[in-house]
Amino acid sequence: MSEEFLDMTAESIEQLSPDQAKGKIDSVMREARDPVHPYSNGSSPDHRRAVETMRQLHERAAPPVELQTDAEGETLATQFSPETTKAMQEGMDILEGKHQATQEKLVAEAEVEMQQLVKLGFDEDSIPADIKPYQVRGLKEQRLLAEATDKHNEDSWNKLGSMLAEDFKGLSGNAEGRGMLDTYFRESNPSDKLATEIAHVITKHIYNLKKGGQENGT
């Protein structure tokens, strides 16, 4: 669906009925719960195009009858769900260059993860001001892996498995592969040395795939 969404043009959107445009918006918002989706991933090379396409879809879906304002006094549509309206406003803010708060939040999240990693015995590293979402996620996965490996924490082990499974599906679009990864972590144990060694390899491999995708603009 994301490729079909990104391929939409102003002309093709104009051909949609208001109800069809609303349907497209709802479909994209469901998919955008995946953090690697170009609409929700601010570092994706297709992010700006995705935001602009959503703006055009919202315009085609007809102006709202009822209006409300946010904390800054900006008008928000109430015709759509609160989740959709919030995402639309965030997308427009990014287009208008108001992404500083989002970036500051990423830095703050990364600093929290780094502090936890230091407590687990890792060397402290500085957090760049332009840190990317996939890098913050990588720090969290590294922390969960360390907790699972060093403390045999099964909760961290299961959370890591779920995150890696989501990453894998986002990278490959392979739902079956996601299920296999999720099952592997649920049926294995962090006290098993071989299982944790395999988990290290999987975690590093998926991170490198995400990193390569960012660097190559894919």
LINSULJO-V782431 format. One record per backbone hydrogen bond with DSSP energy under -0.5 kcal/mol. NH is the residue of the N-H (numbers start at 1). CO is the residue of the C=O. E is the energy in kcal/mol with one decimal. If there is no record, write none. Layout:
BEGIN
nh,co,e
NH,CO,E
NH,CO,E
END
This chain:
BEGIN
nh,co,e
5,1,-2.7
6,2,-2.5
7,3,-1.7
8,5,-1.2
13,9,-2.5
14,10,-1.8
15,11,-0.9
16,13,-1.5
21,17,-2.5
22,18,-2.2
23,19,-2.1
24,20,-2.2
25,21,-2.3
26,22,-2.5
27,23,-2.1
28,24,-2.5
29,25,-2.4
30,26,-1.7
31,27,-2.0
32,28,-2.7
33,30,-1.0
34,31,-2.0
35,33,-0.5
37,34,-2.1
40,37,-0.7
41,37,-2.4
42,40,-1.0
44,41,-1.9
47,44,-1.8
50,46,-2.4
51,47,-2.6
52,48,-2.3
53,49,-2.4
54,50,-2.3
55,51,-2.1
56,52,-2.1
57,53,-2.3
58,54,-2.5
59,55,-2.1
60,56,-2.2
61,57,-1.9
62,59,-1.2
68,76,-1.9
70,74,-2.3
73,70,-1.8
76,68,-3.7
78,66,-1.2
85,81,-2.7
86,82,-2.5
87,83,-2.2
88,84,-2.4
89,85,-2.3
90,86,-2.5
91,87,-2.3
92,88,-2.3
93,89,-2.4
94,90,-2.0
95,91,-1.9
96,92,-1.7
97,94,-1.7
98,93,-3.5
103,99,-2.4
104,100,-2.7
105,101,-1.9
106,102,-1.9
107,103,-2.3
108,104,-2.3
109,105,-2.5
110,106,-2.4
111,107,-2.3
112,108,-1.8
113,109,-2.0
114,110,-2.5
115,111,-2.2
116,112,-1.8
117,113,-2.2
118,114,-2.4
119,115,-1.8
120,116,-1.1
121,118,-1.8
122,117,-2.5
128,126,-0.6
131,128,-1.5
135,132,-0.7
136,132,-1.8
137,133,-2.4
138,134,-1.8
139,135,-1.9
140,136,-2.0
141,137,-2.4
142,138,-2.3
143,139,-2.3
144,140,-2.6
145,141,-2.3
146,142,-2.2
147,143,-2.5
148,144,-2.4
149,145,-2.6
150,146,-3.0
151,147,-1.7
152,148,-0.7
153,147,-1.2
154,152,-0.9
157,153,-1.9
158,154,-2.5
159,155,-2.2
160,156,-2.5
161,157,-2.1
162,158,-2.1
163,159,-2.3
164,160,-2.8
165,161,-2.1
166,162,-2.0
167,163,-2.4
168,164,-2.7
169,165,-2.1
170,166,-2.3
171,167,-2.2
172,168,-2.5
173,169,-3.1
175,173,-0.9
178,174,-1.7
179,175,-2.1
180,176,-2.1
181,177,-2.2
182,178,-2.5
183,179,-2.4
184,180,-2.3
185,181,-2.0
186,182,-1.9
187,183,-2.3
188,184,-0.9
192,189,-1.9
193,191,-0.7
196,192,-2.0
197,193,-2.0
198,194,-2.3
199,195,-2.1
200,196,-2.1
201,197,-1.8
202,198,-2.5
203,199,-2.7
204,200,-2.3
205,201,-2.5
206,202,-2.6
207,203,-2.0
208,204,-2.4
209,205,-2.0
210,206,-2.2
211,207,-2.7
212,208,-2.8
213,209,-2.2
214,210,-1.9
215,211,-2.4
216,212,-2.3
217,213,-0.6
217,214,-0.5
218,213,-2.5
END
